[in-house]
Amino acid sequence: MDNREQRGVEIATTKKPHRRGDGLWIVPSQRGVGSYVVDFAHTLCSCPDHEERGGVCKHLWSVQHT
């Protein structure tokens, strides 16, 4: 398990991401300030890490582990 996946598991267990009615997920920031929108079906997240790097971020991992 890599660092991003480990952080995603932490977010999934402590921050409780939730699914909206339109199928998108709201994932609270690990730092507790704000949240990010995750489209798990299309592997997209609104966080800076995903937008800049393009890979699977900790927020996508948190939805995977929810």
C-alpha positions as CSV (number, residue, x, y, z in Angstrom):
1,M,0.0,0.0,0.0
2,D,1.5,3.3,-1.0
3,N,1.4,6.6,0.9
4,R,-1.6,8.0,-1.0
5,E,-3.6,4.8,-0.4
6,Q,-2.8,4.8,3.3
7,R,-4.0,8.4,3.6
8,G,-7.1,7.5,1.7
9,V,-7.9,4.7,4.2
10,E,-7.4,7.2,7.0
11,I,-9.8,9.6,5.4
12,A,-12.3,6.9,4.7
13,T,-12.3,5.8,8.4
14,T,-12.1,9.2,10.1
15,K,-13.7,11.7,7.8
16,K,-16.6,9.6,6.4
17,P,-16.9,10.5,2.7
18,H,-20.5,10.5,1.5
19,R,-22.2,10.0,-1.8
20,R,-24.5,12.7,-3.3
21,G,-27.7,11.9,-5.1
22,D,-26.0,12.5,-8.5
23,G,-23.4,9.8,-7.8
24,L,-20.6,12.1,-7.0
25,W,-18.8,11.8,-3.7
26,I,-17.9,14.6,-1.2
27,V,-14.7,13.8,0.5
28,P,-13.6,16.0,3.4
29,S,-10.1,17.4,3.4
30,Q,-7.7,15.4,5.6
31,R,-6.6,18.7,7.2
32,G,-10.2,19.5,8.0
33,V,-10.6,22.6,5.8
34,G,-13.1,22.1,3.0
35,S,-13.8,19.1,0.9
36,Y,-13.3,17.7,-2.6
37,V,-15.7,16.4,-5.2
38,V,-14.8,12.9,-6.5
39,D,-16.3,11.3,-9.6
40,F,-15.3,7.7,-8.9
41,A,-16.8,6.3,-12.0
42,H,-14.5,8.5,-14.2
43,T,-11.5,8.5,-11.7
44,L,-11.7,12.3,-11.2
45,C,-11.1,14.5,-8.2
46,S,-11.2,18.2,-7.7
47,C,-8.1,18.3,-5.4
48,P,-4.8,20.0,-6.6
49,D,-2.9,16.7,-6.4
50,H,-5.2,15.0,-8.9
51,E,-5.5,18.0,-11.1
52,E,-1.7,18.5,-11.4
53,R,-0.5,14.9,-11.3
54,G,-3.4,13.1,-12.8
55,G,-3.0,9.9,-10.9
56,V,-5.1,8.3,-8.2
57,C,-5.1,10.7,-5.2
58,K,-5.9,10.0,-1.6
59,H,-9.5,11.2,-2.0
60,L,-10.1,8.6,-4.8
61,W,-8.6,6.0,-2.5
62,S,-10.9,7.0,0.3
63,V,-13.9,6.4,-1.9
64,Q,-12.5,3.0,-2.9
65,H,-12.2,2.1,0.8
66,T,-15.6,3.5,1.8
